[in-house]
Amino acid sequence: GSSTCVARNKVCDFINDCPNGEEETDCGYNCNFDNGTCHWVNNRGGAYQWTKFRGATPDSNTGPSKDHTRNSRLGYYMYTDASNGTRNSKAFFASPLLQSSMASCQLTFWYHMRGTSVGMLYVYKQEGYRMTALWTASGDHGDRWYRAAVPIGRMKAPFKMNIASARSMSVLGDIAIDDIQFQHCAPPDAATSCTDFSKFRCASQACIAQDDKCDFVDDCGDNSDETAD
């Protein structure tokens, strides 16, 4: 990597402070699980956990047979095995600590929910010890992968995202996820000029739409669009 030093609170904020953005890549919030679990971790103890796997899950008639990234039996994904745990057991999979995000920020991932006894899949935003549910899916979705896009919004203080599964009644309830990505989470880049009259110039020198000025949303990332005359 480069020899640039970056303050710890500038790592995992979706802004490339190193010349090649390596501090954001190393943060490990985007993950396809083909090279480990990046910096996502199981957030609770117990038998019911998120496990890295490839190929078909051990129980027939539930879970995927291929990953989403490669559509291959050789590609990895994460799943919760309904053979473990008891009814209503919950498994939390937590992101690394993220420093901040813009109003447009969203978490996207692919999920697979097949089986006659599939439980629930949740996405939580975690601020300290407070968990806020942002998204949920439940029940048998058949043998295919679906894309989820979960709005996170503007975050000015550190937070984590948690993807959680809840077990239902029987072993036919494996839930899998793959290809986690955070999108549109960084503030807009500085521009040499805002030539279009429909643009507003932020204090950071970035350009945003005039319609985004004074809309109670910090679209610049420095709040200059909300404090402007």
C-alpha positions, -999 to +999 in steps of 0.1 A: +000+000+000+009+037+001+029+054+029+000+078+036-012+079+073-049+083+078-066+090+112-086+061+125-119+080+124-113+085+086-113+047+080-146+031+071-163+064+063-167+056+025-143+084+016-110+075-001-083+093+019-055+071+007-044+076-029-059+042-040-087+040-014-070+011+003-082+020+038-118+017+026-111-017+008-093-030+039-123-020+061-141-050+046-177-037+045-182-050+009-179-087+007-186-116-017-172-142+008-148-158-018-119-146+003-131-150+039-159-130+056-140-096+052-147-078+085-182-091+090-186-112+122-211-133+141-225-109+167-240-135+191-230-168+206-249-201+204-254-230+180-274-210+154-247-189+136-238-176+101-214-200+084-194-197+052-203-224+028-202-234-009-222-259-029-255-273-017-264-270+020-264-303+039-302-307+042-320-313+009-350-292-002-336-261+015-308-236+010-290-227-023-269-251-044-247-223-058-234-189-047-247-157-063-214-141-072-203-168-097-235-188-100-211-217-092-208-246-067-173-233-061-183-199-050-189-191-013-219-176+005-230-172+041-259-192+055-277-201+087-284-239+091-318-245+105-305-279+118-288-259+145-306-239+173-342-241+183-374-223+173-370-185+172-332-187+176-316-156+160-282-152+144-267-117+139-241-110+113-224-076+120-205-052+097-173-035+108-178-002+126-187+025+100-180+062+108-207+080+088-228+079+057-247+102+034-285+105+030-283+084-002-265+055+014-279+020+011-270-015+019-275-040-009-271-078-008-285-110-023-305-135-003-319-170-007-348-184+013-360-218+003-377-244+024-411-252+039-401-238+073-381-207+064-382-181+092-373-144+090-345-123+076-339-089+090-316-059+085-308-037+116-290-005+120-270-006+152-260+026+171-243+016+203-266-009+219-297+003+201-310-018+172-334-004+146-351-027+121-349-013+086-360-043+064-375-078+067-384-108+046-401-141+056-412-174+043-403-197+013-391-177-017-381-207-038-348-218-052-334-185-064-315-154-052-332-121-047-317-086-044-324-064-013-317-027-012-320-012+023-318+026+027-296+036+056-297+074+053-275+101+068-254+089+098-232+114+116-220+091+143-204+056+142-228+027+135-229-009+123-253-028+101-266-063+111-281-089+089-301-113+111-320-145+105-346-161+128-352-198+128-386-212+124-400-247+134-380-273+114-347-280+097-361-270+063-353-234+068-318-225+056-313-188+048-283-176+027-268-142+018-241-131-007-225-101-023-229-074+004-223-039-009-227-003+004-238+021-023-240+059-026-226+064+009-198+089+003-203+127+000-201+141-036-167+148-050-153+184-053-157+199-088-137+226-105-169+245-112-207+242-111-214+254-146-251+243-147-275+269-131-295+240-117-265+231-094-256+244-060-220+247-049-212+232-015-186+246+008-166+214+000-167+226-037-189+197-047-220+204-069-255+192-060-289+199-075-305+232-065-336+211-055-315+195-027-308+229-011-328+236+021-346+203+020-337+193+056-312+167+042-274+172+044-266+164+007-232+181+007-218+162+036-208+194+054-244+208+058-236+239+037-267+232+016-289+235+047-272+266+062-269+286+029-290+317+025 
